[in-house]
Every structure is written in C-alpha cells, then in structure tokens.
C-alpha cells in the first residue's frame, strides 16, 4: 500500500521540505511513497523582498520544479487538521471542500504579520507582509502625487523598528521623492516601543544603522507605542500626533493559526516545539518547519528565527527526516550553528553581521552588493532540472544567508 507525505505550505520551508523528501525517496528508488504539497498558489512568494519596489513581481513559479521532482501539487487551502485520524479538510481553488489523508504531515504554513487590536490599525495601515499587501502600498505611494500637498501626504510612518521596519523605512525617502518629485519635502518616521532602534538586532550593528538612517533623513520615536491610527495619521502612547497618509505596520509576526490544531506545546509566537529531527513533541506523525517550528539551531540555547535563512535549512531537514521516517532510514538532526544577518539600508548600503552577538563584518556598498546577491540569487528556487533540484535540496547543504 502506498504512503503519503503531505506538506502544507509553499513558502521557503514548504518548498524545500517537499523537494528534500522527494530527493531521499528517489535515492532509495521507492515509488510507493508520494509527496503532496498543498498551497493557495503554485508560487514561492519572495517575502524577504517585499519592502522593495515591484512587490507584485516577487514570486517564483514552482510547478515545473515540482513536476520534474515528482512532487504532486494541489492548489487549495487547508482549513482543519485532524491529527487523531491523519486527515486534513481542505478547500480547492474552485471553493470545493474535500478531505485528504496522510501518513506523515509537514506543517510549513509560515507566519503572518501580527495586528493587535489598536483602534484604526486594521482600517488605516499598510504592510509589506504579503505580496498583495506590499503591492497595495506601492500603488498607494504612486497615487500620492494626485493628492494636494500637505504634511500628511509627504510623511510615511513605519510602526516597528525591527528588521523589516528598518529595511522598509530606509527605502521610503527615495520612493516618496520618486512619486512626489526630487525636491519634495518628505518625512519618514519610525515609531518603536522599545528604547533602542533595532531592539532584536542587538548593539553590534546599531551604530551603523543609526548612521545610515540619519544620512537618509529618517527620524525615529523610541519608547513610544502606537495607540490609535486614523486616515490622517497616528497617535503614540506619549501623546504625540504624527500626521501621515501612509502608516506602515511592521511590528511582529505570529505562526500560522493551524499550529493551534496540533495538540502540542507552542511558544509565545505560536510555534510548535519540535525535537532535533523537527518532529512535533508528542505527535509522532507531524513535523513542523520554518516559521511554525520552535527549533534549536545548536547546543548553545539558540533557536531559529522567523527568517528565510532558517526556513530554507529547516525545510530541507524536515523533508529529509519525514521521508526517512517512512523509509526506516536514520534521520539527520537539524543543526544550523552559523548565523548571519544582512540588513538592507536603502541607498546608503547595508550591514552584514555574523554570530548571535551580531558582530559587524561588512557595511556600506560592500554589504549592499552581498544583500543584492542574497535577494536576487541565493534565496530563489533551484532550476527545474531534476538532478540540480535534488542536489540543492540536500539537508547537509550549508545555508548562511
């Protein structure tokens, strides 16, 4: 009787899970185990680039890769996971509901921007979290020139001074001037509730970040939370009013709500606790990977971040190990001790760090060249040539960016 590995999600972790599982099954010459991937679209959304222009084009096709590697793609959305009977309820692209069974499940459903219950936030903010949302922001910026000149029209507020917030803010002065004219009096303000810019990035790169943002004319308000948003701007917990027609929310992410349907421990971000093979603790038939997995990267107490860098390696490991589970093969424990960051700082350049202490190794134009290579080459899917795709899906492949 044939067996089925079901992967939910076609992001970085889901795509690499499917390819890695297919790779190991192929190496064993088995034809009685199928790999099925369910996702709303047969594209990889290149989410790390959505702060850039041309957001609508930040997709990479996957059907040819799946066809060449024997991965069966189903276009649809999983609505319910029934762990007790190894089934999922899904709705296909035409809206038709159905049920699909599995022998092993890989949950790779990713994360979404966290939007707290702040008055006006849902109605009056933009984001760069998903392709359609980033495209809507881009269209809005281009339409600003049709509005009467005002402080609000010329001001962008970025709520959240973390990785995404900084990258987004660094792009905005140039994008505003492209829309409003090079001599426009534009203003970009970051609002961050912590007392430091880039709180999760640590002290190492902060002087470089500050230098870059200052040179770009970006302002920031620290120790201030957003308390309300309306069509004309926002108000902070310090009582400050910032007039703006463009408020971009970037503050935090949460794992897919599907994690709540797995009867297992989750962290504060909704991620499932997994063992070193990425099997969900206490649920033998379910593996979690990417942004839905709370996974140790090493033996030093570090855990994977919600990042493309970790999702790619987590996906390769989860796919290999779920296939090994059905094949009776030895798993390869997930390990990713090398950690780097490369933060885009717009026209100023970028900053590249190594280690969890984020020691700066490169900045300015040199780091920008590396960031461009990461964003335009390294994070994209492999070619649809079968051997090349399988070679790229090897879980022993080192991912450093």
C-alpha positions in Angstrom: 0.0 0.0 0.0 1.4 3.4 -0.9 2.1 6.1 1.7 1.7 9.8 1.6 3.8 12.7 2.9 1.6 15.8 3.0 3.3 19.3 3.1 1.2 22.3 3.9 2.6 25.5 2.5 4.8 26.5 -0.5 7.0 29.1 1.2 10.7 28.6 1.7 10.2 25.9 4.3 7.4 24.1 2.5 9.1 24.1 -0.9 12.4 22.8 0.4 10.6 20.2 2.6 8.8 18.7 -0.5 12.0 18.7 -2.6 14.1 17.2 0.2 11.6 14.4 0.9 11.3 13.6 -2.8 15.1 13.6 -3.0 15.5 10.9 -0.3 12.7 8.8 -1.7 14.3 8.9 -5.1 17.7 7.9 -3.7 16.0 4.8 -2.2 14.4 4.0 -5.6 11.0 3.9 -4.0 7.8 4.6 -5.9 5.3 3.7 -3.1 5.6 7.0 -1.2 4.2 10.1 -2.7 4.9 13.7 -1.7 1.9 16.1 -1.9 2.1 19.8 -1.3 -1.0 22.0 -0.7 -0.8 25.7 -1.1 -3.0 28.6 -2.3 -0.7 29.3 -5.3 2.0 27.4 -7.2 4.5 30.1 -6.5 7.1 30.9 -3.9 6.4 34.4 -2.6 9.8 36.0 -2.1 8.7 37.6 1.2 12.1 39.0 2.2 12.0 41.4 -0.7 8.5 42.9 -0.2 10.0 46.1 1.2 11.4 46.7 -2.3 9.6 48.1 -5.4 7.8 45.8 -7.8 6.3 43.8 -5.0 3.7 42.2 -7.3 6.6 40.5 -9.2 8.2 39.0 -6.1 7.0 35.5 -7.0 8.9 32.4 -8.4 7.0 29.7 -10.2 7.1 26.2 -8.8 5.1 23.9 -11.0 7.9 22.9 -13.3 10.2 22.1 -10.3 7.5 20.0 -8.7 6.8 18.2 -11.9 10.4 17.3 -12.5 11.0 16.0 -9.0 7.7 14.1 -8.7 6.0 16.4 -6.1 2.2 16.5 -6.6 0.9 20.0 -6.2 -2.7 20.7 -5.0 -3.9 24.2 -5.3 -6.0 24.9 -2.2 -6.2 25.8 1.4 -6.1 23.6 4.5 -8.8 24.6 6.9 -8.6 21.9 9.5 -6.1 19.3 10.6 -7.4 16.1 12.3 -4.3 14.7 14.0 -6.3 11.8 15.6 -7.1 10.3 12.2 -4.3 11.7 10.0 -6.6 13.8 7.8 -7.0 17.4 6.7 -10.0 19.3 5.5 -9.2 21.5 2.5 -10.9 23.7 0.0 -9.6 23.7 -3.5 -9.1 26.7 -5.9 -12.7 26.4 -7.0 -14.0 26.5 -3.5 -14.9 22.8 -3.4 -14.3 21.2 0.1 -12.6 17.8 0.4 -10.7 15.6 2.7 -7.1 14.3 2.3 -5.4 11.7 4.4 -1.7 11.4 5.1 0.8 9.1 6.8 3.1 11.9 7.8 2.4 15.6 7.8 4.8 18.5 7.4 3.3 21.7 8.7 5.1 24.6 6.9 2.3 27.1 6.8 4.5 30.1 7.8 3.6 33.2 9.7 1.6 36.3 9.3 2.0 39.9 10.5 0.6 40.3 14.0 -2.0 43.1 14.1 -3.1 43.9 17.6 -6.5 45.4 18.5 -5.4 49.0 18.2 -8.2 51.4 17.1 -7.9 52.1 13.4 -5.0 49.8 12.7 -6.9 47.3 10.5 -8.6 50.1 8.5 -5.8 52.6 8.1 -2.4 50.9 7.9 -0.4 49.2 5.1 2.1 46.4 5.3 4.8 44.6 3.4 3.9 41.2 4.8 2.3 39.6 1.8 2.6 40.2 -1.9 -0.8 41.8 -2.4 -0.4 44.0 0.7 3.0 45.3 -0.5 1.6 45.9 -4.0 -1.2 47.9 -2.5 1.3 50.0 -0.6 3.3 50.6 -3.8 0.2 51.7 -5.7 -0.8 54.0 -2.9 2.6 55.7 -2.8 2.4 56.3 -6.6 -1.0 57.8 -6.2 0.1 60.3 -3.5 1.1 62.8 -6.2 -2.6 63.2 -7.1 -3.4 64.5 -3.6 -3.0 68.1 -2.5 0.4 68.8 -1.0 0.3 68.5 2.8 2.5 67.3 5.7 0.4 64.1 5.9 0.8 63.4 2.2 4.6 63.8 2.4 5.0 61.7 5.5 5.4 58.0 5.9 5.3 56.4 9.4 6.8 53.0 9.9 5.4 51.3 13.0 8.0 48.9 14.3 11.8 49.5 14.3 12.9 45.9 13.9 14.5 44.2 10.8 11.5 44.7 8.5 10.7 48.2 9.8 14.3 49.4 9.3 14.6 48.0 5.8 11.2 49.5 4.8 12.0 52.9 6.3 15.3 53.1 4.5 13.6 52.7 1.2 10.9 55.3 1.8 12.6 58.6 1.3 13.7 57.7 -2.2 10.3 56.1 -3.1 8.5 59.2 -1.8 10.7 61.5 -3.9 10.2 59.3 -7.0 6.4 59.8 -6.5 6.3 63.4 -5.4 9.4 64.9 -7.1 13.0 65.1 -6.1 12.6 68.4 -4.4 9.6 67.3 -2.3 9.9 67.9 1.5 9.4 64.3 2.5 9.5 62.8 6.0 9.9 59.3 7.2 9.4 58.4 10.9 9.9 55.1 12.7 7.9 54.5 15.8 9.3 51.8 18.1 8.0 50.9 21.5 11.4 49.8 22.8 14.1 52.2 23.9 16.5 51.3 21.1 16.2 51.2 17.3 16.5 47.6 16.1 16.0 46.0 19.5 16.2 42.4 18.3 19.4 43.2 16.3 21.5 43.9 19.3 24.1 46.6 20.0 26.6 45.4 17.4 25.1 46.9 14.2 23.2 49.7 15.8 25.8 52.5 15.2 25.8 51.5 11.5 22.0 51.5 11.4 21.9 54.9 13.1 24.4 56.4 10.7 22.6 55.1 7.7 19.1 56.2 8.8 20.4 59.7 9.8 22.1 60.1 6.4 18.8 59.2 4.7 16.9 61.7 6.8 14.8 59.0 8.6 13.6 60.0 12.1 12.5 57.8 14.9 10.5 57.9 18.1 11.6 55.4 20.8 9.8 54.2 23.9 6.5 55.0 22.2 3.8 52.6 21.2 1.1 53.3 18.6 -2.3 53.8 20.4 -4.5 54.7 17.5 -4.5 55.2 13.8 -6.8 57.1 11.5 -6.9 58.3 7.9 -4.8 61.3 8.8 -2.0 59.7 10.9 -1.4 58.2 14.3 -1.1 58.9 18.0 1.5 57.4 20.3 1.5 56.4 23.9 3.5 59.6 24.6 0.6 61.6 23.3 2.4 62.7 20.2 0.3 63.1 17.0 2.1 62.3 13.7 0.2 63.4 10.6 0.6 60.9 7.8 -1.4 59.5 4.9 0.9 56.4 4.9 1.3 54.3 8.0 3.1 51.0 7.5 2.7 48.4 10.2 5.7 46.0 10.6 5.6 45.2 14.3 5.9 41.4 14.8 4.7 38.1 13.4 2.8 35.1 14.6 2.9 31.5 13.4 0.0 30.2 11.3 -3.2 29.6 13.2 -3.0 26.0 12.0 -0.5 25.3 14.8 -3.3 25.6 17.3 -4.9 22.5 15.8 -1.9 20.4 16.8 -2.2 19.1 20.4 1.3 20.1 21.4 3.2 22.8 23.2 3.7 26.2 21.5 5.8 29.2 22.3 4.6 32.8 22.7 4.7 33.3 18.9 2.6 30.2 18.3 5.5 28.0 17.1 5.3 24.3 17.8 8.1 22.8 20.0 10.0 20.2 18.0 12.8 17.7 18.6 16.1 17.9 16.8 14.6 16.0 13.9 11.8 18.6 13.7 9.1 16.1 14.8 6.5 17.8 16.9 7.0 16.8 20.5 4.3 14.2 21.5 2.8 13.9 18.0 4.7 11.2 16.1 3.0 11.8 12.7 3.6 15.5 12.5 6.7 17.5 11.7 6.9 21.3 11.9 9.3 23.5 10.0 10.0 27.1 9.1 8.1 29.8 11.0 5.8 27.4 12.7 8.7 25.5 14.4 10.4 26.4 17.7 13.6 24.6 16.8 17.0 24.7 18.4 19.8 25.6 16.0 22.7 24.4 18.1 23.5 23.2 21.6 24.1 26.7 22.9 20.5 27.6 23.6 19.8 29.4 20.3 16.6 28.9 18.4 15.7 29.5 14.8 14.3 33.0 14.0 11.3 33.6 11.7 13.6 34.2 8.7 14.3 32.9 5.2 17.8 31.9 6.3 16.4 29.5 8.9 13.4 28.4 6.9 15.4 27.1 4.0 17.6 24.9 6.2 14.6 23.8 8.4 12.7 22.8 5.3 15.5 20.7 3.9 15.9 19.0 7.3 12.2 18.4 7.8 11.6 16.9 4.4 14.6 14.6 4.7 13.6 13.4 8.1 9.9 12.9 7.4 10.9 10.7 4.4 13.5 8.9 6.5 10.8 8.2 9.0 8.7 6.3 6.4 11.7 4.7 4.8 13.2 3.4 8.0 16.3 5.4 7.4 18.3 7.3 10.0 17.3 11.0 10.4 19.8 13.9 10.1 19.2 16.1 13.1 18.7 19.8 12.2 21.7 21.9 13.0 22.5 25.5 11.9 25.1 26.9 14.2 26.3 29.6 11.7 24.0 32.6 11.9 24.3 35.8 9.9 22.2 38.9 9.2 22.4 41.2 6.2 20.2 44.3 6.7 19.3 46.4 3.7 19.8 50.1 4.5 18.4 51.5 1.2 20.6 53.8 -0.9 23.1 54.1 1.9 24.1 50.4 1.6 23.7 47.6 4.1 25.2 46.0 7.2 26.3 42.4 7.4 26.9 40.6 10.8 27.9 37.2 11.9 27.0 35.3 15.1 24.2 35.6 17.5 26.1 38.6 19.0 25.9 40.2 15.5 29.4 41.3 15.1 29.7 43.6 12.1 31.8 42.2 9.3 30.8 44.4 6.4 28.9 47.6 5.8 28.1 50.2 3.2 28.4 49.4 -0.5 30.2 46.2 0.0 27.4 44.8 2.2 24.9 46.1 -0.2 26.4 44.1 -3.0 26.1 41.0 -0.8 22.5 41.8 0.1 21.7 42.2 -3.6 23.2 38.8 -4.4 21.2 37.2 -1.5 17.9 38.8 -2.6 18.3 38.2 -6.3 20.0 34.8 -6.4 20.6 32.8 -3.2 17.0 32.7 -1.8 15.3 31.7 -5.1 14.3 28.2 -6.0 16.7 25.9 -8.0 16.2 25.2 -11.6 13.6 22.7 -12.7 16.3 20.3 -13.8 15.8 17.2 -11.6 19.4 16.4 -10.6 20.1 20.1 -9.8 16.9 20.5 -7.8 17.7 17.3 -5.7 21.3 18.4 -5.2 20.1 21.8 -3.9 17.6 20.0 -1.5 20.4 18.1 0.3 19.9 18.8 4.1 23.7 18.9 4.5 23.9 21.9 2.3 25.1 24.9 4.3 22.7 27.9 4.3 24.3 31.1 5.6 22.0 33.8 4.3 
